[in-house]
Amino acid sequence: MAFDPPQILAGAALLPAPFSARFKYTDADERNYVVQTVKLAAKDRTRIHLLADDAVNSYGFVALTLAVSDNKPSLVIDYLFTSQQYRGVSFPELGGKISDYLIGFTIQVASMLRQPVPLRFIALQAATQELESFYHKRAFMKLDATHWMFLRF
């Protein structure tokens, strides 16, 4: 299996029903959040970077935006999603799990943007306590009393 680098989606690829049908979910809330993220991407409010292989299997995606809040210019992870059947699965070709690969990809994007744009952080809001722990293990930390977590790079 050969993975393609994450691709930015546009046009017909941003139709909510066909895009959301690419993945498996643990519940309807997850699917609804993916649909909402696609709608935001269709309005140029986030960019979806899809991870798929040469057989057109979709594994997950990361949705990214730029933001400045409280003097914290950041690349924001709006949503990082791994299809349910691939969660916890290690892929040697990617150097580990889908989620870790997508975080690494986000760090690469942030590093490229850092030259022309004064970014200081990668930011996100963990949806659950379990996800907060997941991101904390990957060096994200809270810098204030909000629910936002930041990775300084």
C-alpha angles and dihedrals in degrees: 000000000000121000120214117222110263109282128212110238125224141160117004091004087071097063105122100223099049092041095049090047089066092074144054120232138201092222145352092265091063092050091048091052090052089051091050091049091052090051090053090049091051087056092049092248094122137007121234117213108196123205111210137149132236089267088059095249109152114221103174146302145225122222114208139189137168120244142167119207129159091351091305107123102196147173101231124214100216092180135351112194134181119188109252097246092056099048112121092009116128118220112198090202089062097039094247140331125004092244093053091047091052091049089051090049089051090052089052091051091048091049091052092048092047092076097060097023126048098237119169103171150023106226137193144158113233110223095212140021088250091056090046088057090046092055093041088059087056093056098264112139141178114254098182142012094282126096091253120117123201137201112201113211 
